[in-house]
Amino acid sequence: MPLFTIKRRRSVMKAGLVGNMGGARGLRLLNAQPCAEDALSRAEIAGHIWAMFRPVLLAGCLALAASPAIALPPCAPPVEMANLPITRVEQNGVLVATDGRALKLEGVLLPGGARDRAPEDLTRQAIAALSDLAAGHLVTAAAQAPKRDRYGRTRGQLFMVDDGAVWLQTEMLRKGLARVAIAPDRRECVKELYAAEADARARRVGLWALPAYAIRQASAVTAKDLGTFQIVEGRVANASVKSRAYLNFGADWKRDFTATIAPQDMKTFRAAGIDPAGYAGALIRVRGIIEWHNGPEIEIASPGDIEVLPDLRPAQH
């Protein structure tokens, strides 16, 4: 049986550890013949290694066994990472685990302070609240493709699982410390996220108490809103659908608010079985960054960015 030699002479150990093993001398040390009194069999070495790591492995197994199975909402994607210990929350709202992995709240947008032309205090309040929910706790991430953003962070529905499952997205929404922002390539849990946002808006808590975050009426969107993420509500006067879709909220498309859908995003609507022409006459809410092209405009990338509201007009006889 091949033997593994452990040299006890300090000079030889020093030469091997410090790295002075170049040239012929190094080869001589590497090819040193085993001494009977110093040799350990592979089985003995494996035993020593097992003895060293056994407590750590057993502790990990016990921790996993002790972690209760959690019930996630039916809309949640499959679990991507379970029971990650979170060490901190960055100022951009990214959760960082003890092993360095980073998690991003999918489907919501935290207050942006100056970016929203709103007080910075609300941004600090949101990060503090998210830190209270996640830092020092175990978090499970549920994700579906595409699972990573361009920075390698996992985009997920995140749950604090120390005791049950606390859905971080809906907690932040109900505190009024986030708004729903659905990405075109990830549309899970839209209904649930909108419901949590509506609850906070009805109670006027958090950002919903500030004019900067108030829902804009389509007729009242101005150049002051340019470059900010806004929620705009109104009735679609007419819809024009060619390679690009135009949802016009006023009679003058060169001046009034318009929601547009780019040709590449029309595929997403078709895949969902939605014809944007059907929005004509409907009372809807759209959300996104306000741009200016022949008047104020939001480019809609996903059906999840459009809410169809109840039509309370009296029936025509």
BELGICOR-V772820 format. One record per residue. RES is the residue in three letters. PSI is psi as a letter, one per 30 degrees, with the letter a starting at -180 (* if undefined). Layout:
# BELGICOR-V772820
RES_PSI + RES_PSI
This chain:
# BELGICOR-V772820
MET_k + PRO_k + LEU_k + PHE_k + THR_k + ILE_j + LYS_k + ARG_f + ARG_k + ARG_e + SER_e + VAL_e + MET_e + LYS_e + ALA_e + GLY_e + LEU_e + VAL_f + GLY_g + ASN_h + MET_g + GLY_l + GLY_a + ALA_e + ARG_e + GLY_e + LEU_e + ARG_e + LEU_e + LEU_f + ASN_g + ALA_k + GLN_k + PRO_k + CYS_k + ALA_e + GLU_f + ASP_f + ALA_k + LEU_k + SER_l + ARG_e + ALA_e + GLU_e + ILE_e + ALA_e + GLY_e + HIS_e + ILE_e + TRP_e + ALA_e + MET_e + PHE_f + ARG_e + PRO_e + VAL_e + LEU_e + LEU_e + ALA_e + GLY_e + CYS_e + LEU_e + ALA_e + LEU_e + ALA_e + ALA_f + SER_j + PRO_l + ALA_k + ILE_k + ALA_j + LEU_l + PRO_k + PRO_f + CYS_f + ALA_k + PRO_l + PRO_l + VAL_k + GLU_e + MET_k + ALA_k + ASN_h + LEU_k + PRO_k + ILE_k + THR_f + ARG_l + VAL_k + GLU_l + GLN_f + ASN_g + GLY_g + VAL_k + LEU_k + VAL_k + ALA_l + THR_f + ASP_g + GLY_f + ARG_k + ALA_k + LEU_k + LYS_k + LEU_j + GLU_k + GLY_g + VAL_l + LEU_k + LEU_l + PRO_k + GLY_g + GLY_b + ALA_e + ARG_e + ASP_g + ARG_h + ALA_l + PRO_k + GLU_f + ASP_e + LEU_e + THR_e + ARG_e + GLN_e + ALA_e + ILE_e + ALA_e + ALA_e + LEU_e + SER_e + ASP_e + LEU_e + ALA_e + ALA_k + GLY_g + HIS_l + LEU_k + VAL_k + THR_k + ALA_k + ALA_k + ALA_l + GLN_l + ALA_k + PRO_k + LYS_f + ARG_k + ASP_a + ARG_f + TYR_g + GLY_g + ARG_k + THR_k + ARG_j + GLY_l + GLN_k + LEU_k + PHE_k + MET_k + VAL_g + ASP_e + ASP_j + GLY_a + ALA_j + VAL_j + TRP_j + LEU_e + GLN_e + THR_e + GLU_e + MET_e + LEU_e + ARG_f + LYS_f + GLY_g + LEU_g + ALA_l + ARG_l + VAL_k + ALA_j + ILE_k + ALA_k + PRO_f + ASP_g + ARG_j + ARG_g + GLU_k + CYS_g + VAL_e + LYS_e + GLU_e + LEU_e + TYR_e + ALA_e + ALA_e + GLU_e + ALA_e + ASP_e + ALA_e + ARG_e + ALA_e + ARG_f + ARG_h + VAL_l + GLY_b + LEU_f + TRP_f + ALA_f + LEU_k + PRO_e + ALA_f + TYR_g + ALA_k + ILE_k + ARG_k + GLN_k + ALA_e + SER_f + ALA_g + VAL_k + THR_l + ALA_f + LYS_f + ASP_f + LEU_k + GLY_g + THR_l + PHE_k + GLN_l + ILE_k + VAL_k + GLU_k + GLY_l + ARG_k + VAL_j + ALA_e + ASN_l + ALA_k + SER_k + VAL_j + LYS_b + SER_e + ARG_k + ALA_k + TYR_j + LEU_j + ASN_k + PHE_g + GLY_l + ALA_f + ASP_j + TRP_f + LYS_f + ARG_e + ASP_l + PHE_k + THR_k + ALA_k + THR_l + ILE_j + ALA_l + PRO_e + GLN_f + ASP_f + MET_f + LYS_e + THR_e + PHE_e + ARG_e + ALA_f + ALA_g + GLY_g + ILE_k + ASP_j + PRO_f + ALA_f + GLY_f + TYR_f + ALA_k + GLY_f + ALA_k + LEU_j + ILE_l + ARG_k + VAL_l + ARG_k + GLY_a + ILE_k + ILE_k + GLU_l + TRP_j + HIS_j + ASN_h + GLY_l + PRO_k + GLU_k + ILE_k + GLU_j + ILE_k + ALA_f + SER_k + PRO_f + GLY_f + ASP_g + ILE_k + GLU_k + VAL_k + LEU_l + PRO_k + ASP_j + LEU_g + ARG_k + PRO_k + ALA_k + GLN_k + HIS_*
